[in-house]
Each structure stands twice: as C-alpha cells, then as structure tokens.
C-alpha cells in the first residue's frame, strides 16, 4: 500500500489528481485503486453487515473503502480516510484513533489488510505542542493503549491494541500524508 499511496501522492503533487476534502480523497483514491485492482471490487461506505454477521461490537458501522474478491471470499483491504478541514485538532486526532481501533477490529474479523490514511494541510496536525493526544501525532510517541477523548465527553475512550509509529510525509506545500498499516 505504501508504494500505491506514494504514487497517488505524486499524482496529487503534480496536479493530476485534486483532493480538497475527505470526500474527494476517499473517491479519488478509490478510483485510483479500482484501476489497479482488476479482479476485485472497490466499494465505498460499505456497511460492516455486508461482510460479517455479528456487527454490534464494531466501533463504526461503515467502512470508508473496502476492496474484496468478486465472491466476497477474500477481504483484501479496509481503508479509513481523514482530511480534516476545520481545525478541532484534539477532536480530530481522537477521531483518527477511533478509526485505527475500528480497523483493528476489521482486521481481526477477517480483512487481510487494513489502512488508515490521513491528509492534512494545516501544520497544527503535525507540528506544535506534543502533550496529551498531540504526542502521538507531533511528538514521535508510538500510538497504543487506552486513548482518552481529549474534549467534550471525556468519559469516552478507545483502545488501540497495536503499536503504531505515526509519521507524516510531505506531499506538496503544506500538505502531508499519514499512513498507518494495521
């Protein structure tokens, strides 16, 4: 996936593909994958019940992008996307964590590969104070364990079972990409 994402990012940097919000990122990347995955289905916003019988335990009900065999016997990729546009840094970062925990659930349930992809052109997602939830995204501290919701209903938390070193990679200008392989 890293090679494919790098190719996609080069296309973005060269102006061949335009991404300007999460919806455009999800669909442009899905179309990009559709060209590369001839023998697979690439579908958007699929409900987890399409793939699994027991779904009550999942943190979310829909997968941003799923890639699977025509007969649904092989679940190749589950991908979640974020491209935050309105600040809300700690809330968005918590949402990133929730997506990663959801992808861990999908992989455990049967997807062979799961990926979280975030684009950010606001430097405060990848630079600045490295306290609290920021430490994972700005401070080079591996993401794992119980992550507390930083604002609002702080009784909410999400458990990250794996350990992920988050690294933002430049795309063009202030635009950076974060890829997390579950």
N, C-alpha and C positions, 0 to 999 in steps of 0.2 A: 504493500500500500504506500510506503514511503516513496518509492520510485514513481508511482502513478500520481501521488499528490504533488511531488516536485515538478512533474511535467505539467500538471494542471496550474500550479503556481507560476511557472514560466509563461504559460499562455495568458494568465491574468496580468503578469508584469509587462508583457509585450502588447497588451491591449487587444488580444484576440478573443478574450472572454472577459465580460464585465460582471463583477459581483459588487452589489451595493447594499445588500441587506441579507438576512438569514434565508429568506425565501429564495432569492436569486442564487445564493451559494448552494443551497440544497439542490435546486433544479439544474443549475449548470453542471455541478459535479455529477449528478445523476445521469444527465445526458452524456457527459464525458465517459462515465463508466459503462453506459449502455453500448457505446461504440466499441469498448474493449472487451465486453462480456457477451460474445455472440451466442453462446449456448445457455445463457442464464437469463432469468427475469430480473429486472431492476425496477423496483416499485417504491413509491413514495407514501409515507404516512400509513403504513400497514398496521392494523391492529394486531396486538400480540396473539389474540384468539385465532387469527388466521393460521398461526404456526403451532400453538400449544393449547391443550385442553384446559389445564389449570392455570388461571391468569390472575387470581386475586392477590397474589404475593408481589407482583411486579410493581415497581415504583411509578411507572408510567404505563399508559395503555397503547400508545402508538410509537412505532419505530420510524424515525425520520426517513431513512433509506435502507431498504433490505435488498440483498442480492441472493438469489436462490435458484436451484435447478428447476427445470420446467415441471418436473413431477413432485417438487417440494421435498424430495428425499434428502437433498443436500442443502443445508443452510450455510451459504458461503460467507456473507458479510452482514453485519448490522452496524449502521453508522448513525451517529447523532451529531448534529451541527449546531454551532452557535456563531453569531456575528452580532454582538451587542452594539446598539446604536445610540442609546440614551443614558450613558453613564451607569449609575446604580452599581458601582464596582463590586462591593461586597455581596450584594444580592445576586448579581450575575455570576460571580465566582462560585457562590454556593450552588447555583443552578448548573454550572459546569460539573461540580462534584456529584450532584444528583444524577446527571446524565451518565457519568462514568460508573456510578453504582448500578444504574439501570443496565448498562452494557455488560457489567459483570454478571448480572442476573441472566441476561440473554445468552451469554456465552456458556454459563453453567447449564442452561436449559437446552442447549443444542446448537447454537450458532458456532461455526468453526472459528470465525474471526469477528472481532468487534473493535470499532474505532471511534474515537471522539475527535472531531475536527473543529477548531475554533479559529476564526479570523478576527483580528482586532486592528483598527487603525487609530485608536485612542491610546496614547502611550501609558495612561494610568492603569491599563490592564497588565502591562508587562514591566513598568518602571515605577519607582517610588518606595514609600514606606513598606517594610517587609514584616509587619507584625500581624498577628491573628491569621485570618484566612489568606491575607496577602502573601504570607511567607511561601506558600506553595507556588504561586504564580509569579512572584517577583524575587523571592529570596533563595531559590535553589534548594529548598527543603522538599524531600520526597513526599508526595501526597499519599497518605494511607491512614487507616484508623477511623475513629469516630469524628466526623466533621459537624460542628455545631452551626446552626443557622445564625449568621452574624447580626442580623437586624430583625425587626418585627417579632414574630412568634419565635423566640429563642429557645423554646422547648423542643423545637424540631431539630432533628439531626439525621445524618445519613452515614452509613458505614461503608468505607472503602476497604475491601478485603486485600487487594493487591497493593503494590508499592510502585508509584509512578514518578519518574523524574520529569518534570514539566519543562520543556524548552521551547521558547518562542523562536521562530526562524523568520528572517526578513523575506518579504515578497517584493514590495516596491514602495518607495517612500516610507511613510509611517506604518504601512500595512504589514502585519506579521501573521504567521500561522502557527498554531499549536496542534500537534498530532499526538494522541495518546493511544497506544495499542494495548488493548486489554488482553 
